[in-house]
């Protein structure tokens, strides 16, 4: 099979010359930057050439349109769609049998079918390609469902799309190729939970309970591992400590139920980085609480987060050899959260009026999460206990105490202890 490039006035054409057949133009490149490919198959044994698809003749890429995935641009591969994108021409020929030409254009805002041509906006084409490239090769059923859903989204008025029903043993078959599930994400767990909620009554309640316990166990293991990973971090610069504090805040925002375990009564996350007042006429010095939680009576509580690296006590004794003062960071954290509460109470009515949700501020509870208890020696821990137990306005909890609380929950659930 030989190829030749033929130059014309406004384009260049590439022709393929098979051994026992007439030549075929397989690609045209126009002076305006657009190009067209004519997908083909080459039969090595017979030395003949033929169109790759039953109905589709050409694929045009409009000017200023860059297609990075989904199309072969090397003549040795016969041009046309790549192996991972082969469902696109299959689906087009199935749903639009009259279509012979495909146009992909960056200038189009919507996709459409007109006569024998199907038009894809570049956004639509890339999204469909992204769906196919993100699907495992052995998930053929999933590929067909995904491509149908994507096409329906861009060609809504041209055909009816029905949500696919579950096919028996599909979950079982997809499970088989894996020997590890370390990559499970939060979305995976949500999907598993959705399946459990919608299982038919014919599935035994024992199976459902056992499955739910397994999911909870894996979820809690994942939380403990992430918590431990953050606890292992050690930084010294001011900038790095601020970044670490943000990482902890992000972690607790994603797992807000963890901080709820530090309260005596049930609470839920109300707001993170909540504005609690304090702005001057210059619109500066506004106060932000790391987290606001509220209970069933809508009463809020303020939580201030530091890091596990924050020192709890001064390293040198304040008096004698066994009396230690709390660190300036702990004292600063206490002042910070109390100042936030003071501003909240002073500006409560204005803040509540502007809030979309109801909340109350009946002597709000304050909590400071800071430092590691295990780093204190015997005398320091005594001074720390005396200090925090005498502090009536703010509850002080250390990071390793919270970590042990989570590990205890895991132990109750599984009968074993995970972590140190």
C-alpha positions in Angstrom: 0.0 0.0 0.0 1.5 3.3 -1.1 0.4 6.8 -0.3 0.9 10.0 -2.2 0.2 13.7 -1.4 -1.5 15.6 -4.2 -1.6 19.4 -4.1 -4.5 21.4 -5.4 -5.2 25.1 -5.4 -7.0 25.3 -2.0 -6.1 21.9 -0.5 -3.8 19.0 -0.2 -5.1 15.4 -0.6 -3.6 12.2 0.5 -4.4 9.1 -1.6 -3.8 5.5 -0.8 -2.8 3.1 -3.7 -3.5 -0.5 -2.8 -2.0 -3.4 -4.8 -5.1 -4.8 -6.4 -7.6 -1.9 -6.3 -8.2 1.7 -7.4 -6.7 4.5 -5.3 -8.8 6.1 -2.6 -8.6 9.7 -1.2 -8.3 9.2 2.5 -7.6 12.7 3.8 -8.0 16.3 2.6 -6.4 19.3 4.2 -7.8 22.7 3.3 -6.0 26.1 3.3 -8.4 27.5 5.9 -7.2 24.9 8.4 -10.0 22.4 8.2 -9.6 18.8 7.2 -11.6 15.8 6.3 -10.7 12.1 6.7 -12.4 9.2 4.9 -12.0 6.2 7.2 -10.9 3.0 5.4 -9.8 -0.6 5.9 -7.0 -2.2 4.0 -7.0 -5.9 3.4 -3.4 -7.2 3.4 -4.2 -10.5 1.8 -6.4 -9.2 -1.0 -4.6 -6.0 -1.4 -7.9 -4.0 -1.5 -9.2 -1.0 0.2 -12.8 -0.2 1.4 -14.7 2.2 3.7 -14.3 1.4 7.4 -17.9 2.0 8.3 -21.2 0.8 6.8 -22.8 4.2 6.5 -20.4 6.9 7.6 -18.2 8.1 4.7 -16.4 11.2 6.1 -15.4 13.0 9.3 -14.7 16.7 9.0 -12.7 18.7 11.5 -13.6 22.4 11.1 -11.1 25.2 11.1 -9.7 26.3 14.5 -11.0 23.0 16.0 -8.5 20.9 17.9 -9.5 17.3 18.6 -7.0 15.7 21.0 -8.6 12.3 21.6 -10.9 9.9 19.8 -9.7 10.0 16.2 -6.8 8.3 14.5 -4.8 10.7 12.4 -2.2 8.2 11.3 -3.0 6.6 8.0 -1.5 3.3 9.1 -4.4 2.9 11.5 -7.0 3.5 8.7 -8.1 6.9 10.2 -11.5 7.1 11.8 -12.3 6.6 15.5 -9.9 5.0 17.9 -10.6 1.7 19.6 -11.8 3.4 22.8 -14.2 5.6 20.8 -15.5 2.9 18.4 -18.9 3.1 20.1 -19.5 6.5 18.6 -19.9 5.5 14.9 -21.7 2.3 16.1 -24.3 4.4 18.0 -24.6 7.0 15.2 -25.3 4.3 12.6 -27.8 2.7 15.0 -29.7 5.9 15.9 -29.2 7.9 12.7 -28.9 5.4 9.8 -29.2 8.1 7.2 -26.1 9.9 8.4 -23.1 9.7 6.1 -21.0 12.6 7.3 -19.7 13.8 10.7 -18.7 17.4 11.3 -16.9 18.5 14.5 -16.6 22.3 15.0 -15.4 24.7 17.6 -17.8 27.4 16.3 -20.9 25.4 17.0 -22.7 25.9 20.3 -25.2 23.1 19.8 -25.1 19.7 18.2 -27.7 18.7 15.5 -28.5 16.4 12.7 -29.3 17.8 9.3 -30.0 15.6 6.4 -27.1 13.2 6.0 -24.8 15.1 8.3 -24.4 15.0 12.1 -22.9 18.1 13.7 -21.0 18.0 17.0 -19.9 21.0 18.9 -16.3 20.5 20.2 -17.6 20.6 23.8 -20.1 17.9 23.1 -17.6 15.7 21.3 -15.0 16.0 24.0 -17.5 15.2 26.7 -18.6 12.1 24.9 -15.0 11.0 24.3 -14.2 11.7 28.0 -17.0 9.4 29.0 -15.7 6.6 26.8 -12.0 7.0 27.8 -13.1 7.0 31.5 -14.8 3.6 31.1 -12.9 0.2 31.5 -12.7 -1.8 28.4 -14.5 -4.8 29.9 -17.5 -2.8 30.9 -19.2 -3.1 27.5 -22.7 -2.7 29.0 -21.6 0.4 30.9 -20.1 1.8 27.7 -23.3 1.4 25.8 -25.3 3.0 28.6 -22.9 6.0 29.0 -22.8 6.7 25.3 -26.6 6.6 25.1 -26.9 9.0 28.0 -24.3 11.4 26.5 -25.9 11.4 23.1 -29.4 12.0 24.6 -28.0 15.0 26.4 -27.0 16.7 23.1 -29.7 15.4 20.8 -32.7 15.4 23.2 -35.3 16.3 20.6 -34.2 13.7 18.0 -34.8 10.4 19.8 -36.1 9.0 23.0 -33.7 7.7 25.6 -34.8 5.4 28.4 -32.8 5.0 31.6 -31.2 1.6 31.6 -32.5 -1.0 34.0 -30.2 -3.2 36.1 -29.1 -6.4 34.6 -28.6 -9.4 36.9 -25.1 -10.2 38.0 -23.7 -7.0 36.6 -22.2 -5.9 39.9 -20.8 -9.4 40.4 -19.2 -9.5 36.9 -17.6 -6.1 37.4 -16.2 -7.1 40.7 -14.2 -10.0 39.2 -11.3 -8.2 37.6 -10.3 -6.4 40.8 -8.1 -7.8 43.6 -7.8 -4.5 45.5 -10.3 -1.7 46.3 -7.9 0.9 47.8 -9.0 3.4 45.1 -12.7 3.5 46.3 -13.9 7.1 46.5 -16.6 8.8 48.4 -18.8 8.7 45.3 -18.3 4.9 45.2 -19.5 4.6 48.8 -22.5 6.8 48.1 -23.4 4.5 45.1 -23.1 1.4 47.3 -25.4 3.1 49.9 -27.9 3.9 47.2 -27.9 0.3 46.0 -28.5 -0.9 49.6 -31.4 1.5 50.0 -33.1 0.3 46.8 -32.6 -3.4 47.0 -35.8 -5.5 46.6 -37.5 -7.0 49.6 -36.5 -10.5 48.4 -33.0 -9.8 49.6 -32.6 -10.9 53.2 -32.4 -8.2 55.9 -29.4 -10.0 57.3 -27.5 -9.5 54.0 -28.4 -5.8 53.9 -27.3 -5.3 57.5 -24.0 -7.2 56.9 -23.3 -5.2 53.8 -24.0 -1.9 55.5 -21.7 -2.9 58.4 -19.0 -3.7 55.8 -19.4 -0.4 54.1 -19.3 1.5 57.4 -16.2 -0.4 58.4 -14.3 0.4 55.2 -15.5 4.1 55.3 -14.3 4.4 58.9 -10.9 2.8 58.0 -10.5 5.3 55.3 -11.3 8.2 57.7 -8.8 6.9 60.2 -6.1 6.5 57.6 -6.6 10.1 56.4 -6.6 11.4 59.9 -3.4 9.5 60.7 -1.8 10.8 57.5 -2.5 14.4 58.6 -1.2 13.7 62.1 2.1 12.5 60.7 2.8 15.8 59.0 5.5 18.0 60.6 6.1 21.6 59.4 7.8 24.5 61.0 7.4 27.7 58.9 4.5 30.0 59.4 3.2 29.6 55.8 3.4 25.8 56.1 1.5 25.8 59.4 -1.2 28.0 57.9 -1.5 25.6 54.9 -1.7 22.6 57.4 -4.5 24.4 59.3 -6.4 24.8 56.0 -5.9 21.1 55.3 -7.4 20.2 58.7 -10.4 22.6 58.0 -11.0 21.0 54.7 -10.8 17.5 56.2 -13.4 18.4 58.9 -15.6 20.1 56.4 -15.7 16.9 54.3 -16.3 14.8 57.5 -18.3 17.2 59.6 -19.7 14.3 61.7 -16.3 13.9 63.4 -16.5 17.2 65.3 -20.1 16.4 66.2 -18.7 13.5 68.4 -17.2 16.1 70.7 -20.6 17.4 71.9 -22.9 15.8 74.5 -26.1 16.3 72.4 -26.6 15.6 68.7 -25.4 18.5 66.5 -24.9 19.1 62.8 -22.7 21.3 60.8 -24.4 24.7 60.2 -21.6 26.7 58.4 -17.9 26.6 57.9 -15.8 29.8 57.9 -19.0 31.5 59.2 -19.0 35.3 59.5 -19.9 36.2 63.1 -19.6 40.0 62.9 -17.0 42.5 64.0 -16.5 44.6 60.8 -15.5 48.2 61.2 -16.9 51.1 59.1 -14.0 50.5 56.8 -15.4 46.9 56.2 -12.3 45.4 57.8 -11.6 43.1 60.8 -14.6 40.9 60.2 -14.5 37.7 62.4 -14.8 34.2 60.9 -15.4 31.1 63.0 -13.9 27.9 61.5 -17.1 26.0 62.1 -20.6 26.7 63.4 -22.6 23.7 64.5 -26.2 23.8 65.8 -28.4 21.4 67.8 -32.0 20.4 67.4 -33.1 23.6 69.0 -31.1 25.6 66.4 -28.7 26.8 69.1 -25.2 27.3 67.6 -21.8 26.4 68.9 -18.5 27.8 67.7 -15.4 25.7 66.9 -11.9 27.0 66.4 -9.3 24.7 64.7 -5.6 24.9 65.1 -3.2 22.1 64.2 -1.8 19.0 66.0 1.6 20.7 66.0 0.3 23.6 68.1 2.1 23.4 71.6 -0.3 23.0 74.5 2.0 24.1 77.3 5.2 26.2 77.7 8.3 24.1 77.7 9.8 25.6 80.8 8.1 25.6 84.3 6.3 28.8 85.3 6.9 28.2 89.0 9.1 25.5 90.7 9.5 22.4 88.6 5.9 21.2 88.2 3.8 24.3 87.4 3.4 25.0 83.7 1.6 27.8 81.9 -0.5 27.2 78.8 1.2 28.2 75.5 0.5 31.6 73.9 -1.1 29.7 71.0 -3.7 28.0 73.2 -4.4 31.3 75.0 -4.6 33.0 71.6 -7.1 30.3 70.4 -9.2 30.8 73.5 -9.3 34.6 73.1 -10.1 34.1 69.4 -13.1 31.9 69.9 -14.4 33.9 72.8 -14.1 37.1 70.8 -16.1 35.4 68.0 -18.8 34.5 70.4 -18.9 38.1 71.8 -19.3 39.5 68.3 -22.0 37.0 67.5 -24.0 37.9 70.5 -23.7 41.6 69.9 -24.7 41.4 66.3 -27.0 38.4 66.5 -30.2 40.0 65.4 -28.7 41.6 62.3 -26.9 38.3 61.4 -30.0 36.3 61.9 -32.1 38.7 59.8 -29.7 38.3 56.9 -29.4 34.5 57.3 -31.4 32.2 55.0 -31.6 29.7 57.8 -32.9 30.0 61.4 -30.4 29.8 64.2 -30.3 30.9 67.9 -27.5 32.1 70.1 -28.3 31.1 73.7 -25.0 31.4 75.4 -23.2 29.5 72.5 -20.9 26.7 73.4 -17.2 27.2 72.3 -14.7 24.5 71.5 -11.0 24.6 70.7 -9.4 21.7 68.9 -5.6 22.0 69.3 -2.3 20.2 69.8 -1.4 16.7 71.0 -1.9 15.5 74.5 0.7 12.7 74.2 3.5 15.3 73.9 3.0 16.5 77.4 5.0 15.1 80.3 3.5 14.2 83.6 3.8 17.7 85.2 2.6 19.4 82.0 -0.4 17.2 81.7 -1.4 17.9 85.3 -1.2 21.7 84.7 -3.1 21.2 81.4 -5.9 19.3 83.1 -6.2 21.8 85.9 -6.4 24.6 83.3 -8.9 23.1 80.9 -11.2 21.7 83.6 -11.4 25.1 85.3 -12.2 26.8 82.0 -16.0 26.9 81.9 -16.5 28.9 78.7 -14.4 26.9 76.2 -14.0 23.1 75.9 -10.4 22.2 74.9 -9.9 18.9 73.0 -6.6 17.7 71.5 -6.2 16.1 68.1 -5.0 12.8 69.4 -7.9 12.6 71.8 -10.3 12.9 68.9 -8.3 10.4 66.9 -8.6 7.9 69.8 -12.3 8.5 69.9 -12.6 7.6 66.3 -10.5 4.5 66.8 -12.8 3.5 69.7 -15.8 3.8 67.5 -14.0 1.5 65.0 -13.3 -1.0 67.9 -16.9 -1.1 69.0 -18.0 -1.7 65.4 -15.5 -4.4 64.6 -14.2 -5.8 67.9 -10.7 -4.6 67.0 -8.6 -1.5 67.4 -7.2 0.3 64.3 -4.3 2.7 64.7 -1.9 3.3 67.6 
